[in-house]
Structures are given as structure tokens and as C-alpha cells.
Amino acid sequence: MFYTGGLPFNLARNPYYVRSYSFAASNQIPGYVPPGYNKLRTTLLQQEKENVNRLLEPIKSTWKEKGVSVVSDGWSDSQRRPLINVMVACESGPMFMKAVDCSGEVKDKEYIAALLSEVIDEVGDQNVVQVLTDNASNCKGAGELIQGRYSHIYWTPCVVHTLNLALKNICAAKNTSNNEETYNECHWITEIHVDALFIKNYIMTHSMRLAIFNKFSPLKLLSVADTRFASIVVMLKRMKLLKTSLQSMVVSEAWTTYREDHRGQAVLVRERILDDGWWDKVDYILEFTRPIYNMIKDCDTDRSSLHLVYERWEVMSFKVKEAIYKHEHRCASEESTFFKVVESILTSRWSKTSTPLHSLAHSLVPRFYTQKWLDEIPGRVAPHVDNEVSSSRLSCFRRLFPCADDRRKANTEYAIFSRRDNDIFKDLECVEDMSLMEAKHWWATYGSIAPLLQGLAFKLLGQPSSSSCSERNWSIYKFIHSCARNKLTPKRAEDLVRIHNNLRLLSRNSEEYLKGRTKMWDVGGDEHDNLDDVGCLALDVANLSLDEPDMEMMLFGDDGDLGDFEDGASGNDA
């Protein structure tokens, strides 16, 4: 079955595969005939779709209290049909709702808003906190239309997309009339990246050079797609990991004696790899972009992060400045032209991304009112003292509480919470737990005295800050609607993706997912490359990218323990 069907060996860890054989071994089923071709693709498919919908009901029942985010993204399938998928992200994880074939349609803001409105009405508009999309103009327009139709729902641009655009502005600055200062300060970064690409391409496109490289390095060179988040940083991080291997390679006898292809290019590659000044620049780029890259990794997940964006952006900007000033040997009172340019890019991107919802969610995190948190960064202030946060919070209250009495009550509750003007909030244990407990748990434990804020906290503190789950879903779509199955109709492909994605969601919310021979069964596959801390692995089955940094390094053996894959392939493309 495995060998003739070309099935991935990772299927042996699938709990549904294991369960089917366990059932057959423990039950008398004489005369059983497995389902045929037509039944699998028609009757049984629809039955399983209905079954999965029933299994999802316990998760859906939590939406009223915990709230959801409606997330959307576009893609083209193997037959170049334009598709838009819509998912619902909540504290339990992302749930697939629909994928629409947009062939022959103009994907303008009205069309996208209509698709989103259908899902919002299906979910229940009172359960929806925000709509998350990328930063494209038609998506922004659709978000504004949604905000007009549903006064309590916000459109929130994807933070990861925003950070990626900021990195591109810094690391790939364009020489235009209105961008001269940025280009003058940042074009050296582009030159370093071009050199790195030249080194990689020269080795990869010459078989003998690649063979020499493979003798010196257990890691592979990456071909990082431009569409990959932080692609330039990922490329340079891999080059840094390969530094010792590359230098050993170009000083070896095999490299210097082989003269059959582009000798001049080989000399240039050797000079770059042995140039300590060039590597110093690579180190500097990685050092000052590390805070931005780390924030991308933190936000490019399905975990709740909406309430952390405001703080993380502040910390990111502080660490970027710290790295640049340290490299330039400047004190805090001096001015750095390079940092000024980087700061202006980050500030510009923040102004386009920040919404009042970020500030309101930030205001509801108890830890941000503790002295320990305030002392971490000089000049930091609590949310109720921050003018920008306070203004945005009041703006949110006006939309979320259209009734003046409710709004006044919410403002009073916030004043009591932020100033601890209540016996419960003044209690020593309560104050200590503000730093120690997860924000949602703190509100569940101590927040009953402020019911309006408690309800808001339950919803806002469980929302994501990026549309990554919707983008990662195309990995599942590509896995199912592959070149080998390119005759699947869009509707049947949608049903298969719905079942696949939502069964994974149910599996990940079960206790069995973290133990036994099926432990993390959907992580890893037959192709796996050790990327160390590069963090950009994207397997069709495993569906990993920057989204799951805790899992991206795990290799599983047949016994369920950590080990090496027998069939580990290079997985060069990321």
C-alpha cells in the first residue's frame, strides 16, 4: 500500500491510520470490503464533512465568550484558478470555513467584503472581534466596508506583513527621488545580500562546486523565495551558519585546482568568503534586524498575540536602537543618521498598522501596570498614563459601547482597575499575580468586580495579530490539490481541505496529541532539513514556517522519540 501508492512514511504516525488497524485487529469483521473509489469521493466525503462539523460544535460554543477573528487570504491553485479562503481563528486554533473560486470575478473591495460578511453572519457578528487580512489596498478597502457595516468589528492589518515590508524598506532600499536618504544609508545592506545570492547561486548552479561544498557542510544552501517573510535575513542567517564550512571549502585543494567553469567568478566567491570585513557587515545586519525578525517569529503564529503587539513593537524599536548605537559606539544622547532612517521606516509602518484595538488590548494586560514591567525600559509608562493608548482606548469604548450609560460604566471599571481603587485589586496576592499569571487567567480570577472589562478581556486577549493561519492553509491546499490530483473540482478540493484542516485542529486540542506513537503526528515529514535557528521550513504536510518555532527543530523516529529521519532529504527550497 505504501510503496505502490507512493504514500509518505509519515503516514505511519497518523493517529487515524493507527486507529483503523487497531480497530480491525480487535474486532471480528469477516467479509468487510473497504469503500470503493466513488463512495470515497462522494457519499463518505459528505458524511465525514458533517461528522467533522458535529465534532467542532464544542469549539464553536466558546465563541460567544472568547470571540473570534475572521482571517482571509488569496492564492492560485495548480490550474491557476484564483481562490480566496476564509478562516476563523480563536483561542483553540484556526478553523477552516470556506475557499471560494473567484474565476471571472473582479476581486475588488466590494467582492472581498461580501465574502467576509457571509462568514461573519454565519459565525454571528457579535462573536467577531476583528477581520485580519494583509495590507493590500483592496483588503484595506474591504476592511473599511466591514467596519461600516458592523460598528463593533475592527479591520486589523497583518502585523507580520507590515514588519516584512519594513524589513524590505531597510534591506532592499530603492533609489528613487523621494527615497534618497534611505537609499544612501541602507544600500550597503542590499550589496551584502547581492553578494550572498551570488555565492549561493554560483555554488548551486555548478555541479562540481556543489559537490565540493557538500563535502564540507552537513547543512544545505537555501533558495529562499522572495515571498517568504524576512527572506533577506533568513538568507544571511543561513550564510552565517555556513561560514566555517564555506571558508574551509574555498581554501581547500579541490576548490583551487578545479578550473573548468567561470574561474573569475570562483576567485570572486573566494575573496568574499575570506573577507572578514564582509562577514562583519553580515553580523551587523543580523544584529540590528534580530529584534524585527524575532517579532515576526513571535507574531507569525496561531497563538494569541493581539494584546502584545504594542509592547513588542516598543521593545523591538528599543533593541534596534541599542544594537545600532552599540555598533557605532554612540551614547544615548547622540544622533545616528542610520538609526534615524530605520526609525522613520518603523514609525511609518506602525502608523499604517496600529489600530485602536491594539491599544485597548494592551490596556487590559495586568502585567503592564506593574513596577517590574515599567522598569524594564527607561521612560516606559503604564497604559492609563500613555496618551496614545488612552486616546485609542476611549475611541474603542465609543464604538463597543454605543449606549452612554454602558460606556460610562466601562470607563469607571477601567479607572478602578488601572488605579486599583477596590479591595480586590488592592489585595497583595492580586497585585503579585498581575506579574505572574497569564492575563486571561488573572481576569477570570479577579475580574468579576469589573464585568464589562472582564468580558472584553476574555475576547481581546485570545486573538491573533496576523493572517498567517490563512496563508499557511494554502500549504494544505497544495498538498491535497497537487499536480498529481489537478483534476479535483474546486468544490471537492474545498471539502477535502475543510476536513483535513479541521481534523488537525481537533487533534491538536486533544491530550493524545502530545504523547504516544502519534505524538505531533502532523509535524515533520519525509523531507526534513536541519535549519537550526533559521526557522523557515515549509513542508506541505507539516505546514511549518516561522509559525511554530518550538516545533521546527523536532525530528521524530519510529518510536516517537526524538531522532533522525532515515529518509531525511535536503529540502533546499524554503
Order of alpha helices (4+ residues) and beta strands (2+ residues): alpha-alpha-alpha-alpha-alpha-alpha-beta-beta-beta-alpha-beta-alpha-beta-alpha-alpha-alpha-alpha-alpha-alpha-alpha-alpha-alpha-alpha-alpha-alpha-alpha-alpha-alpha-alpha-alpha-alpha-alpha-alpha
